[in-house]
Amino acid sequence: MAVVSWKEVLLLSALVVGCYWNTLWCGFVFDDVSAILDNKDLRPATPLRNLFQNDFWGTPMAEVAGVVGRAELLSSIFLLAAFLAYTRSTGRDNSIVWTPIGVTVVLVSAATLCKEQGITVVGICCVHEVFVAQGFTLPMLGDTFLQVLRDKACFPYTVLQTLLKLMVLVISTLLLVIVRVQVIQSQLPVFTRFDNPAAVSPAPTKQLTFNYLLPVNAWLLLNPSELCCDWTMGTIPLVESFLDARNLATLAFYGLLGLLAYHSLRYSHSSAKTVIMALSLIVLPFVPASNLFFPVGFVVAERVLYVPSMGFCVLVAHGFRVVSRKGQLKKMSWMVIGVLLATHAVKTFNRNLDWESEYTLFTSALKVNKNNAKLWNNVGHALENQNNYERALRYFLQATRVQPDDIGAHMNVGRTYKNLNMSKEAEEAYMIAKSLMPQVIPGRKYATRVAPNHLNVYINLANLIRTNESRLEEADQLYRQAISMRPDFKQAYISRGELLLKMNKPSEARDAYLRALELDRTNPDLWYNLAIVNIEMKEPTEALKNFEHALELNPRHKLALFNSALLMQESGEPKLRPEANRRFLVYVEEEPEDANGYFNLGMLAMDASENAAAERWMRRAISLQTGFRSALFNLALLYSQSARELDALPVLDELLRYHPEHVKGLILKGDILMNHRKDTQGAKACFQRILAMDPGNVQGKHNLCVVYFEERDLPRAERCLEETLAMAPHEEYVRRHLSIVRGKMAAMSAAGQPLSAAEGAAAPFQEEKGRPATRTEGKSAEEIKDIETKRAAALQRLEEIERILSGD
């Protein structure tokens, strides 16, 4: 192993930092979104065991698993560490040192867990052991085996040692393979022709194309000038004939590889050893992703060249060292390597800018390849995430032109039309996508024939047409069709449950959600939806239990927090108020701009007679939502109940400015104007507005009668109450108040007083000065006046109680 000085380490580190420092300002793009941002395995609440059950994307490996499901960088680190550990497994006397071998096995396991191709380090270790550590060449190995077969000699001790070490590595490798096969349930991953068109092509197209991909990858190592983040679909046209000129590149690649392998395996000098190790780093880690032994989910992927690029760099460095030692080429070789490093550094720095965002990444890819519909789709997605639907639509439509049978592209077109409120065009696009779906074949799993996400076309189409009340049954049929194609299609059950709830079939909706929960009991949204069904079925206790399940899985589930707190509040149970208050407080932490959270905190404070807190929360809600109807009315009611009636008036004015038809607000304002401002004209205007909107409003009619009473127009008050009683013959308080007015009229008639203000003095109902007091039922005028005062006070209290009980 070469000794590296600290100066060389510093130089290399500075070069790396200089090339990649601008990536610090780049965001999460492409696979980062699925692998990091949306990956539930990375969340604190997820059990650690899920890391070993799920793939790199957080999906169970028994379901969508692939050869390229782990991180290349982390796998490469463990791969190199495993190789370095193995190089120390031979003692100075050629004895076996078992500790490095044990460490190697552990590191091989770690590399494989990070990415499956990490297991290929075992092959690299075998090559190193045989051709470097033991110094064998291919002719020497051949001679040794021939001698053993002819019984002329036994295996040399060093060969036996080598075999023993390699057997340990191979056995550990086989155990890892067995575990991996068991995890994926002995099934190879399923890919569609959109991922890898050659994988489903007939012979010889399949073989010619897969072999041609080898020189394509070699060219990317040699000249990485045109890089693309996605090489699937139609990026590389199929090689369909032996006469295709591209087959020459395949022959040239195999010829060059054969020459290098022949040179390195035939000779034992240091140059040959360097070349054989470089080739092993290039070839062996690439084999699992080469498509030669089993198909993978891509045509070309630059990421799988990470470890092979190490071997390629070793070849370049070795070639430079050989050439630079020749006097006449020394200066030229240094100039060439300098230009090479400079151009690649600049290329790397500029390439980093392409990865700034998904939009820059995919538009840069389109400059390299315009025949990949997936790239057009991804640019559309990036624009869609920016709510730029018009431009996104143009890219999605172009994707359908590049690949007319791309179901996902037509789905994207339909979704974008929907976002643009073009329902007719959206439905047409979804219908095209649906027509491209293969027919169901009885007895065959649908998931093995089509990408599962394509089944979303049924969900999207159903979600679109169910906005039309007359097509709910049609939408339900689409959900059921998706479920019949894939019985474990969880989203279909969820969407169907929502539809059944809309169709007023809560029992069937509950069954749909329970089926979805059988598939995924760790989904808090499912428990939340089931709780909503319980509310519709008048099962508040069950609803609270299911809300609790949702919050156990996600303690900050916003909708579960809000609705469970609301259910506790509406239960009227004082013991539940503190927990409801806590949940609303957590909710407003999550949604600080949602006025509803603050409003309900205000209502809880009102229930607890915490007026200062109630006023603060209501004011906060109103500041966030101008003209917040319920918050304005309840704030005014709070002031009214707190003997701050005059403070309620500006609040009511604001309420009625935004909601002039608010009857209860008009009643409360009229009451305050009449009883606290003594503004009977203003009160009369409020009650008359109510009756203009709703002539049958008993409360508005009754209060207008009270205004007539206050205006000392007793005949009109009597007629008004008679009309009110005819409207509500069973309202005892109207009958009682009519009796009071008639009693008052009788008393005033007996006293010779006028029955309306137009007929007599302007003073309110009392004896005129200078006249003798009039008795009623043996009582003095002062006693009668006192009784009337108490009656009026009792009447006002009764009305206040009635207003509170019927408040918003």
C-alpha positions as a printed Julia matrix, in Angstrom:
808×3 Matrix{Float64}:
    0.0     0.0     0.0
    1.3     3.46   -0.9
    2.23    5.85    1.9
    0.37    9.16    1.62
    1.97   12.27    3.13
    0.02   14.96    4.98
    0.84   17.41    2.19
   -0.83   15.14   -0.34
   -3.86   14.77    1.95
   -4.17   18.54    2.28
   -3.79   19.05   -1.47
   -6.43   16.43   -2.24
   -8.81   17.84    0.4
   -8.4    21.36   -0.95
   -9.12   20.15   -4.48
  -12.3    18.37   -3.36
  -13.54   21.35   -1.35
  -12.79   23.68   -4.24
  -14.81   21.52   -6.63
  -17.81   20.96   -4.4
  -18.17   23.95   -2.05
  -20.94   25.47   -4.21
  -23.18   22.47   -3.51
  -23.84   23.88   -0.04
  -26.41   26.21   -1.58
  -28.2    23.5    -3.54
  -31.5    22.01   -2.39
  -32.9    18.48   -2.2
  -33.63   17.31   -5.73
  -34.61   14.21   -7.7
  -34.26   11.08   -5.54
  -33.43   13.23   -2.47
  -37.12   14.05   -2.13
  -38.18   10.4    -1.84
  -35.09    9.12   -0.07
  -34.78   11.92    2.5
  -37.66   14.39    2.71
  -40.5    11.85    2.32
  -38.75    8.85    3.88
  -40.58    7.82    7.06
  -37.59    5.71    8.13
  -35.69    8.9     8.89
  -38.27   10.19   11.37
  -37.6     9.84   15.12
  -40.81    7.89   15.79
  -39.95    5.12   13.29
  -38.59    1.91   14.9
  -34.95    1.16   14.17
  -35.83   -2.3    12.83
  -37.54   -0.66    9.84
  -34.11    0.3     8.5
  -33.4    -3.4     7.94
  -36.87   -4.22    6.57
  -37.21   -1.3     4.14
  -35.12   -0.21    1.19
  -33.33    3.08    0.63
  -36.65    4.82   -0.09
  -38.39    3.62    3.07
  -40.47    1.06    1.16
  -40.69   -2.58    2.37
  -38.16   -4.59    0.37
  -40.67   -7.39   -0.12
  -42.79   -4.96   -2.32
  -40.91   -2.31   -5.27
  -36.99   -3.61   -4.3
  -34.16   -3.01   -6.76
  -30.46   -3.63   -7.2
  -29.72    0.05   -6.87
  -31.6     0.69   -3.65
  -28.71    1.87   -1.46
  -26.45    4.86   -1.29
  -23.35    4.61   -3.46
  -21.15    6.83   -1.35
  -21.76    5.04    1.94
  -21.43    1.65    0.29
  -18.16    2.74   -1.31
  -16.75    3.81    2.04
  -17.43    0.39    3.58
  -16.24   -1.34    0.41
  -12.86    0.4     0.54
  -12.63   -0.17    4.3
  -13.35   -3.86    3.82
  -10.69   -4.12    1.12
   -8.1    -2.28    3.23
   -8.87   -4.53    6.19
   -8.41   -7.62    4.04
   -5.0    -6.48    2.8
   -3.79   -6.87    6.4
   -4.92  -10.47    6.69
   -1.53  -11.91    5.7
    1.28  -11.92    8.27
    4.95  -11.3     7.55
    5.56  -15.03    7.51
    2.58  -15.52    5.11
    0.43  -16.82    7.96
   -3.29  -16.01    8.19
   -4.27  -13.11   10.47
   -7.91  -13.8    11.33
   -8.85  -10.49   12.96
   -8.7    -8.46    9.72
  -10.74  -11.21    8.04
  -13.44  -10.89   10.72
  -13.42   -7.11   10.31
  -13.68   -7.59    6.55
  -16.78   -9.75    6.91
  -18.46   -7.12    9.1
  -17.57   -4.32    6.69
  -18.76   -6.35    3.7
  -22.11   -6.74    5.47
  -22.28   -3.0     6.1
  -21.43   -2.22    2.47
  -24.13   -4.61    1.29
  -26.72   -3.08    3.61
  -25.92    0.32    2.14
  -26.06   -0.92   -1.42
  -26.3    -4.46   -2.71
  -23.33   -4.16   -5.07
  -21.13   -3.67   -1.98
  -20.93   -7.46   -1.82
  -18.65   -7.41   -4.87
  -15.75   -6.34   -2.64
  -15.39  -10.06   -1.9
  -14.41  -10.58   -5.53
  -11.94   -7.7    -5.31
  -10.39   -9.28   -2.22
  -10.11  -12.61   -4.04
   -8.3   -10.99   -6.98
   -5.95   -9.22   -4.58
   -5.23  -12.4    -2.63
   -4.48  -14.52   -5.67
   -2.71  -12.16   -8.03
   -1.15   -9.57   -5.67
   -0.64  -11.07   -2.22
    0.33  -14.55   -3.48
    1.83  -13.3    -6.75
    0.17  -15.88   -9.0
   -0.33  -15.39  -12.71
   -2.88  -17.17  -14.82
   -0.28  -19.5   -16.37
    1.07  -20.34  -12.9
   -2.42  -21.19  -11.65
   -3.04  -23.34  -14.68
    0.2   -25.25  -14.19
   -0.5   -25.79  -10.48
   -3.98  -27.2   -11.09
   -2.75  -29.39  -13.93
   -0.08  -30.89  -11.7
   -2.61  -31.61   -8.96
   -5.01  -33.19  -11.41
   -2.24  -35.42  -12.77
   -1.39  -36.55   -9.19
    2.13  -35.35   -9.61
    1.98  -32.9    -6.73
   -0.17  -31.64   -3.89
   -1.45  -28.11   -3.45
    1.31  -25.89   -2.09
    0.8   -24.73    1.49
    0.37  -21.14    0.34
   -2.38  -22.21   -2.04
   -4.18  -24.05    0.76
   -3.95  -20.96    2.95
   -5.34  -18.86    0.15
   -8.22  -21.28   -0.41
   -9.04  -21.28    3.31
   -9.2   -17.5     3.48
  -11.27  -17.27    0.33
  -13.66  -19.97    1.54
  -14.4   -17.89    4.65
  -15.19  -14.88    2.5
  -17.26  -16.86    0.02
  -19.32  -18.57    2.74
  -20.04  -15.23    4.4
  -21.01  -13.87    1.0
  -23.4   -16.74    0.38
  -25.03  -16.14    3.75
  -25.56  -12.49    2.84
  -27.06  -13.5    -0.5
  -29.42  -15.95    1.2
  -30.57  -13.29    3.66
  -31.1   -10.84    0.82
  -33.1   -13.37   -1.21
  -35.26  -14.15    1.81
  -35.95  -10.45    2.38
  -37.23   -9.99   -1.19
  -39.19  -13.24   -0.91
  -37.13  -14.97   -3.6
  -38.43  -12.64   -6.3
  -36.51  -10.39   -8.61
  -37.8    -6.81   -8.78
  -40.37   -5.96  -11.44
  -39.63   -3.15  -13.89
  -41.61   -1.79  -16.81
  -40.46   -1.13  -20.33
  -40.46    2.56  -19.5
  -37.69    2.01  -16.95
  -35.59   -0.28  -19.11
  -36.92   -0.87  -22.65
  -34.25   -3.44  -23.55
  -35.22   -5.64  -20.6
  -38.53   -6.55  -22.26
  -37.21   -6.67  -25.84
  -36.83   -9.93  -27.76
  -33.52  -11.5   -28.75
  -31.12  -10.42  -30.17
  -32.17   -6.79  -29.45
  -31.99   -7.38  -25.72
  -28.47   -8.86  -25.78
  -27.08   -6.4   -28.34
  -28.4    -3.4   -26.44
  -27.2    -4.59  -23.02
  -23.72   -5.26  -24.41
  -23.66   -1.87  -26.14
  -24.36   -0.22  -22.78
  -20.9    -1.32  -21.61
  -18.96    0.98  -24.01
  -21.51    3.72  -23.25
  -20.57    3.53  -19.57
  -16.89    3.34  -20.44
  -17.25    6.49  -22.54
  -18.87    8.28  -19.59
  -15.78    7.46  -17.53
  -13.42    8.55  -20.29
  -15.29   11.68  -21.37
  -17.93   12.86  -18.84
  -18.86   15.9   -20.91
  -22.55   15.12  -21.42
  -24.06   14.01  -18.13
  -27.72   13.27  -17.58
  -29.55   12.58  -14.32
  -31.86   10.05  -15.93
  -31.06    7.6   -18.73
  -34.3     5.6   -18.72
  -37.0     5.24  -21.39
  -35.9     6.27  -24.88
  -32.58    7.86  -23.92
  -30.53    5.25  -25.77
  -32.24    3.73  -28.83
  -32.33   -0.05  -28.92
  -29.69   -1.92  -30.94
  -32.0    -4.08  -33.05
  -29.62   -5.48  -35.67
  -26.17   -6.97  -35.97
  -25.58   -4.43  -38.74
  -26.0    -1.49  -36.35
  -22.75    0.52  -36.4
  -22.83    0.79  -32.63
  -21.88   -2.86  -32.39
  -18.36   -1.78  -33.42
  -18.11    0.15  -30.16
  -19.08   -3.02  -28.29
  -16.4    -5.03  -30.09
  -13.77   -2.34  -29.46
  -14.67   -2.28  -25.75
  -14.34   -6.03  -25.35
  -11.11   -6.0   -27.36
   -9.5    -3.36  -25.15
  -10.74   -5.0   -21.97
   -9.39   -8.35  -23.18
   -5.95   -6.89  -23.92
   -5.7    -5.29  -20.48
   -6.87   -8.48  -18.78
   -4.39  -10.6   -20.8
   -1.52   -8.27  -19.9
   -2.34   -8.2   -16.21
   -3.06  -11.91  -15.77
   -0.05  -13.21  -17.75
    2.73  -11.26  -16.0
    3.62  -10.84  -12.35
    5.46   -7.52  -12.33
    4.11   -4.52  -10.4
    2.55   -2.91  -13.46
    0.46   -6.02  -14.13
   -0.66   -6.13  -10.49
   -1.73   -2.5   -10.66
   -3.71   -3.09  -13.84
   -5.45   -6.21  -12.52
   -6.55   -4.39   -9.34
   -7.76   -1.42  -11.41
   -9.74   -3.76  -13.65
  -11.25   -5.55  -10.66
  -12.43   -2.2    -9.25
  -13.91   -1.27  -12.63
  -15.55   -4.55  -13.59
  -16.7    -6.35  -10.45
  -18.72   -3.54   -8.75
  -20.35   -2.78  -12.1
  -21.5    -6.35  -12.81
  -24.73   -6.25  -10.66
  -25.91   -3.13  -12.49
  -24.78   -4.21  -15.96
  -28.09   -5.86  -16.99
  -26.06   -8.86  -18.21
  -27.3   -11.31  -15.56
  -30.61   -9.8   -14.5
  -32.48   -6.62  -15.46
  -32.29   -3.46  -13.39
  -34.53   -0.43  -13.32
  -32.51    1.81  -15.62
  -30.66    1.88  -18.89
  -27.61    3.8   -17.69
  -27.02    5.31  -14.26
  -23.99    7.48  -13.61
  -24.17    6.72   -9.88
  -23.23    3.06  -10.38
  -19.94    4.21  -11.88
  -18.74    5.64   -8.58
  -16.63    2.63   -7.52
  -15.63    1.78  -11.11
  -14.38    5.34  -11.45
  -11.87    4.57   -8.7
  -10.42    1.77  -10.78
  -10.43    4.01  -13.85
   -8.52    6.69  -11.92
   -5.99    4.05  -10.89
   -5.5     3.15  -14.57
   -5.07    6.82  -15.54
   -2.62    7.46  -12.7
   -0.66    4.32  -13.55
   -0.51    5.29  -17.22
    0.66    8.79  -16.27
    3.4     7.38  -14.06
    4.64    5.11  -16.82
    4.63    7.85  -19.47
    6.1    10.56  -17.24
    9.2     8.44  -16.6
   10.13    8.65  -20.25
   12.31   11.7   -20.66
   10.94   12.97  -23.96
    7.32   12.69  -22.77
    7.71   13.94  -19.19
    6.81   17.58  -19.81
    4.04   16.66  -22.2
    2.54   14.17  -19.72
    2.55   16.75  -16.9
    0.88   19.28  -19.16
   -1.77   16.76  -20.2
   -2.53   15.69  -16.62
   -2.7    19.35  -15.56
   -5.18   20.18  -18.31
   -7.16   17.04  -17.45
   -7.43   17.96  -13.76
   -8.28   21.58  -14.52
  -10.99   20.8   -17.06
  -12.56   18.13  -14.86
  -12.5    20.44  -11.84
  -14.24   23.19  -13.82
  -16.71   20.68  -15.22
  -17.49   19.42  -11.7
  -17.93   22.96  -10.38
  -20.31   23.88  -13.19
  -22.16   20.58  -12.97
  -22.9    21.29   -9.3
  -24.93   24.31  -10.39
  -27.2    21.99  -12.38
  -28.13   20.31   -9.1
  -29.27   23.56   -7.49
  -32.94   22.69   -7.94
  -35.08   20.14   -9.72
  -35.85   22.63  -12.47
  -32.17   23.34  -13.23
  -31.31   19.64  -12.99
  -33.92   18.39  -15.45
  -33.57   21.26  -17.9
  -29.84   20.53  -18.05
  -30.69   16.89  -18.78
  -32.95   17.93  -21.66
  -29.97   19.65  -23.26
  -28.32   16.22  -23.47
  -31.33   14.11  -24.33
  -34.71   15.18  -25.67
  -36.0    11.65  -26.31
  -36.65   10.8   -22.68
  -40.28   11.49  -21.73
  -39.39   11.15  -18.06
  -37.22   14.27  -18.27
  -40.03   16.3   -19.83
  -42.31   15.04  -17.09
  -39.84   15.97  -14.36
  -39.4    19.53  -15.64
  -43.19   19.72  -15.61
  -43.25   18.5   -12.0
  -40.71   21.14  -11.0
  -42.85   23.87  -12.57
  -45.97   22.34  -11.05
  -44.4    22.59   -7.58
  -44.0    26.31   -8.28
  -47.73   26.51   -9.18
  -46.72   27.43  -12.73
  -49.34   25.15  -14.25
  -49.44   26.72  -17.72
  -45.74   26.07  -18.38
  -45.9    22.68  -16.66
  -48.68   21.65  -19.02
  -46.49   22.37  -22.06
  -43.79   20.01  -20.78
  -46.28   17.29  -19.88
  -47.84   17.49  -23.33
  -44.39   17.24  -24.92
  -43.78   14.1   -22.85
  -46.89   12.53  -24.39
  -45.57   13.37  -27.85
  -42.15   11.87  -27.14
  -43.69    8.73  -25.61
  -47.37    8.48  -26.64
  -47.92    5.32  -24.58
  -46.52    6.78  -21.36
  -49.4     6.4   -18.9
  -47.74    8.66  -16.33
  -47.4    11.52  -18.81
  -51.12   11.45  -19.63
  -51.87   11.34  -15.9
  -49.71   14.43  -15.43
  -51.59   16.2   -18.22
  -54.91   15.34  -16.59
  -53.79   16.54  -13.16
  -52.53   19.84  -14.57
  -55.76   20.44  -16.48
  -57.58   19.84  -13.21
  -55.38   22.4   -11.45
  -56.25   24.84  -14.25
  -59.98   24.15  -13.63
  -60.31   22.55  -17.06
  -62.29   19.51  -15.94
  -63.38   18.35  -19.38
  -59.82   18.28  -20.73
  -58.6    16.62  -17.51
  -61.13   13.82  -17.86
  -60.13   13.26  -21.49
  -56.45   12.96  -20.5
  -57.26   10.5   -17.72
  -59.39    8.45  -20.09
  -56.45    8.19  -22.51
  -54.22    7.02  -19.66
  -56.87    4.5   -18.6
  -57.13    3.15  -22.15
  -53.38    2.44  -22.12
  -53.68    0.2   -19.06
  -53.39   -3.49  -19.95
  -56.43   -5.68  -19.53
  -56.71   -7.75  -16.39
  -55.78  -11.38  -16.93
  -57.56  -13.72  -14.5
  -55.22  -15.56  -12.19
  -52.29  -13.2   -12.69
  -51.21  -10.51  -10.26
  -51.75   -7.08  -11.73
  -48.75   -5.64   -9.9
  -46.43   -7.88  -11.92
  -47.57   -6.4   -15.2
  -47.77   -2.68  -14.62
  -46.17   -0.09  -12.38
  -48.34    0.19   -9.25
  -48.37    3.99   -9.41
  -50.13    3.76  -12.78
  -53.17    2.43  -10.93
  -53.56    5.96   -9.62
  -55.22    6.8   -12.92
  -58.39    5.21  -11.52
  -58.07    7.2    -8.31
  -57.44   10.49  -10.1
  -60.28    9.98  -12.56
  -62.67    9.03   -9.77
  -61.61   12.03   -7.69
  -62.32   14.26  -10.67
  -65.77   12.98  -11.6
  -67.04   12.68   -8.04
  -67.3    16.46   -7.89
  -70.43   15.89   -9.98
  -73.14   14.61   -7.63
  -74.78   12.65  -10.44
  -71.6    10.6   -11.08
  -70.82    9.34   -7.58
  -71.7     5.75   -8.45
  -69.4     5.94  -11.49
  -66.57    7.15   -9.27
  -67.21    4.32   -6.82
  -66.97    1.84   -9.69
  -63.52    3.17  -10.57
  -62.31    2.78   -6.98
  -63.62   -0.78   -6.9
  -61.9    -1.51  -10.22
  -58.57   -0.36   -8.81
  -59.09   -2.53   -5.71
  -59.95   -5.55   -7.84
  -56.69   -5.1    -9.76
  -54.66   -4.77   -6.59
  -56.39   -5.81   -3.35
  -53.65   -4.21   -1.25
  -54.04   -0.81   -2.93
  -54.35    1.22    0.24
  -55.06    4.58   -1.38
  -58.05    3.13   -3.22
  -59.66    2.16    0.09
  -58.94    5.59    1.54
  -60.43    7.46   -1.41
  -63.41    5.13   -1.57
  -64.04    5.7     2.12
  -64.18    9.45    1.54
  -66.61    8.95   -1.34
  -68.87    6.63    0.64
  -69.0     9.2     3.4
  -70.08   11.77    0.84
  -72.72    9.33   -0.42
  -74.07    9.11    3.14
  -72.93    5.51    3.53
  -70.91    5.79    6.75
  -71.1     2.07    7.53
  -69.49    1.14    4.19
  -66.98    3.96    4.58
  -65.97    2.52    7.95
  -65.46   -0.9     6.35
  -63.22    0.66    3.67
  -61.05    2.38    6.27
  -60.85   -0.76    8.41
  -59.62   -2.68    5.34
  -57.01   -0.01    4.72
  -55.93   -0.27    8.37
  -55.39   -3.99    7.9
  -52.81   -3.03    5.28
  -51.22   -0.21    7.24
  -51.92    0.31   10.94
  -49.13    2.86   11.25
  -50.84    5.47    9.08
  -52.22    8.26   11.32
  -54.34    9.65    8.48
  -56.3     6.4     8.33
  -57.12    6.53   12.03
  -58.13   10.16   11.6
  -60.46    9.34    8.7
  -62.02    6.52   10.7
  -62.66    8.96   13.56
  -64.46   11.3    11.16
  -66.7     8.39   10.13
  -67.43    7.74   13.81
  -68.51   11.36   14.2
  -70.86   11.0    11.25
  -72.28    7.85   12.85
  -72.86    9.69   16.15
  -70.17    7.66   17.92
  -68.14   10.36   19.74
  -66.49    7.89   22.13
  -65.16    5.75   19.26
  -64.14    8.89   17.42
  -62.03   10.04   20.37
  -60.38    6.6    20.57
  -59.41    6.71   16.91
  -58.19   10.3    17.21
  -55.97    9.0    20.03
  -54.56    6.29   17.75
  -53.71    8.95   15.16
  -52.0    11.12   17.77
  -50.04    8.2    19.19
  -48.54    7.69   15.74
  -48.11   11.4    15.07
  -48.46   13.58   18.2
  -48.56   16.69   16.05
  -51.15   15.5    13.52
  -52.84   18.85   12.97
  -56.29   17.7    11.93
  -56.48   15.07   14.68
  -55.41   17.66   17.25
  -58.02   20.17   16.1
  -60.98   17.85   15.66
  -60.36   15.81   18.81
  -60.11   19.04   20.82
  -63.31   20.27   19.17
  -65.05   17.01   20.07
  -63.91   17.34   23.68
  -65.12   20.93   23.76
  -68.52   20.06   22.33
  -68.95   17.19   24.79
  -69.58   19.71   27.56
  -67.45   17.66   29.97
  -65.53   20.09   32.23
  -62.86   17.44   32.89
  -62.0    17.35   29.18
  -61.49   21.1    28.85
  -57.81   21.19   29.98
  -56.82   18.53   27.43
  -58.87   20.23   24.7
  -57.12   23.5    25.56
  -53.7    21.81   25.38
  -54.45   20.32   21.97
  -55.65   23.62   20.57
  -52.43   25.23   21.86
  -50.33   22.56   20.07
  -52.45   23.09   16.97
  -51.81   26.83   16.86
  -48.09   26.1    17.23
  -48.35   23.99   14.06
  -50.74   26.39   12.29
  -50.05   29.86   13.75
  -51.96   31.57   10.94
  -55.2    29.58   11.32
  -57.79   31.78   13.03
  -60.0    28.81   13.89
  -57.53   27.52   16.47
  -57.51   30.81   18.35
  -61.3    31.11   18.1
  -61.82   27.73   19.76
  -59.31   28.62   22.47
  -61.45   31.71   23.06
  -64.62   29.6    23.28
  -62.98   27.3    25.84
  -61.94   30.33   27.87
  -65.51   31.66   27.73
  -66.8    28.31   28.99
  -64.34   28.53   31.89
  -65.32   32.2    32.59
  -61.75   33.3    31.83
  -62.86   36.5    30.16
  -59.46   38.13   29.74
  -58.04   35.05   27.98
  -61.19   34.69   25.91
  -60.95   38.3    24.75
  -57.25   37.84   23.84
  -57.87   34.71   21.76
  -60.89   36.2    19.99
  -58.94   39.35   19.14
  -56.12   37.18   17.73
  -58.56   35.22   15.58
  -60.14   38.41   14.23
  -56.72   39.88   13.42
  -55.9    36.81   11.31
  -59.25   36.56    9.54
  -60.93   39.83    8.71
  -64.66   39.69    9.23
  -64.5    36.38   11.17
  -68.24   35.97   11.76
  -68.33   33.7    14.81
  -65.36   35.33   16.51
  -66.85   38.82   16.15
  -70.27   37.79   17.47
  -68.89   35.83   20.43
  -66.52   38.66   21.35
  -69.5    41.03   21.38
  -71.47   38.5    23.45
  -68.51   38.23   25.84
  -68.55   42.0    26.33
  -72.3    41.92   26.83
  -72.05   39.23   29.5
  -69.22   41.1    31.22
  -71.23   44.33   31.66
  -69.2    45.95   28.86
  -72.11   46.43   26.5
  -70.8    49.67   25.04
  -67.5    47.9    24.1
  -69.59   45.38   22.2
  -71.11   47.99   19.88
  -68.02   48.62   17.65
  -67.49   44.85   17.42
  -71.1    44.41   16.31
  -70.71   47.24   13.81
  -67.72   45.4    12.29
  -69.66   42.13   12.26
  -72.64   43.73   10.49
  -70.39   45.52    8.01
  -69.14   42.17    6.71
  -72.3    40.18    7.46
  -75.31   42.54    7.29
  -77.68   39.56    7.44
  -76.41   38.32   10.84
  -79.72   38.14   12.75
  -78.29   37.41   16.19
  -75.85   40.27   15.8
  -78.72   42.62   14.93
  -80.73   41.4    17.95
  -77.79   41.9    20.31
  -77.02   45.34   18.9
  -80.67   46.4    19.14
  -80.84   45.21   22.74
  -77.73   47.17   23.71
  -78.94   50.31   21.91
  -82.32   50.12   23.63
  -81.24   49.18   27.15
  -77.87   50.92   27.47
  -77.82   53.71   24.92
  -81.56   54.45   25.24
  -81.47   54.7    21.45
  -84.89   53.32   20.57
  -84.66   54.52   16.98
  -81.39   52.64   16.43
  -82.83   49.54   18.1
  -86.0    49.81   15.99
  -83.88   49.96   12.81
  -82.05   46.73   13.83
  -85.27   44.81   14.47
  -86.93   46.13   11.33
  -83.92   44.93    9.27
  -84.41   41.47   10.74
  -88.07   41.41    9.8
  -87.31   42.7     6.31
  -85.04   39.68    5.79
  -87.21   37.21    7.73
  -90.81   38.34    8.41
  -91.39   35.24   10.49
  -88.57   35.88   12.97
  -90.31   35.71   16.35
  -87.47   37.15   18.4
  -87.02   40.14   16.1
  -90.77   40.76   16.06
  -91.0    40.52   19.86
  -88.13   42.92   20.42
  -89.72   45.43   18.04
  -92.82   45.21   20.26
  -90.64   46.05   23.24
  -89.38   49.12   21.35
  -93.0    50.28   20.9
  -93.47   49.73   24.61
  -90.42   51.86   25.38
  -91.75   54.56   23.04
  -94.95   54.61   25.16
  -97.07   53.52   22.19
  -99.01   50.88   24.09
 -101.72   50.23   21.48
  -99.09   49.54   18.85
  -97.13   47.4    21.32
 -100.32   45.45   22.05
 -101.05   44.86   18.36
  -97.44   43.89   17.76
  -97.45   41.32   20.57
 -100.76   39.93   19.35
  -99.18   39.4    15.92
  -96.14   37.82   17.58
  -98.35   35.49   19.61
 -100.14   34.45   16.41
  -96.75   33.6    14.91
  -95.67   31.61   18.01
  -98.79   30.62   19.99
  -96.8    28.31   22.27
  -94.24   30.94   23.39
  -95.24   31.62   26.97
  -93.03   34.69   27.36
  -94.85   36.45   24.49
  -98.21   35.74   26.13
  -96.85   36.97   29.47
  -95.5    40.18   27.99
  -98.79   40.83   26.19
 -100.53   40.47   29.55
  -98.12   43.0    31.07
  -98.82   45.54   28.31
 -102.58   45.08   28.66
 -102.34   45.45   32.42
 -100.4    48.64   31.94
 -102.98   49.97   29.5
 -105.8    49.17   31.93
 -104.01   50.88   34.78
 -103.33   54.01   32.71
 -106.88   54.11   31.37
 -108.22   53.89   34.92
 -105.88   56.72   35.86
 -107.02   58.78   32.87
 -103.57   58.78   31.29
 -103.06   58.73   27.49
 -101.99   55.34   26.06
  -99.45   56.72   23.55
  -96.83   59.45   23.6
  -98.7    61.31   20.85
 -101.71   61.69   23.12
 -100.08   62.97   26.3
  -96.94   64.02   28.12
  -93.44   63.04   27.21
  -92.65   61.44   30.56
  -92.4    57.66   30.7
  -95.0    55.49   32.37
  -95.56   57.28   35.71
  -98.15   59.46   37.36
  -98.29   63.09   36.16
  -97.02   65.5    38.75
  -99.68   67.23   40.89
 -102.23   64.53   40.3
 -103.33   62.19   43.13
 -101.9    58.69   43.02
 -104.04   56.01   41.48
 -104.47   52.69   43.23
 -104.56   49.34   41.58
 -105.86   46.35   43.57
 -105.43   48.31   46.82
 -101.81   49.28   46.07
 -100.39   52.78   45.88
  -98.99   54.31   42.74
  -95.47   54.01   44.14
  -95.96   50.3    44.81
  -97.3    49.78   41.29
  -94.3    51.63   39.87
  -91.93   49.45   41.9
  -93.61   46.26   40.68
  -93.36   47.42   37.06
  -89.67   48.2    37.5
  -89.01   44.74   38.9
  -91.0    43.13   36.08
  -88.97   45.02   33.48
  -85.71   43.96   35.14
  -86.87   40.33   35.26
  -87.91   40.53   31.6
  -84.5    41.86   30.59
  -82.7    39.09   32.52
  -84.91   36.48   30.87
  -84.09   37.84   27.43
  -80.38   37.85   28.18
  -80.53   34.21   29.27
  -82.44   33.32   26.11
  -79.87   35.11   23.96
  -76.97   33.25   25.61
  -78.63   29.88   25.22
  -79.3    30.53   21.54
  -75.93   32.19   20.85
  -73.5    31.2    17.97
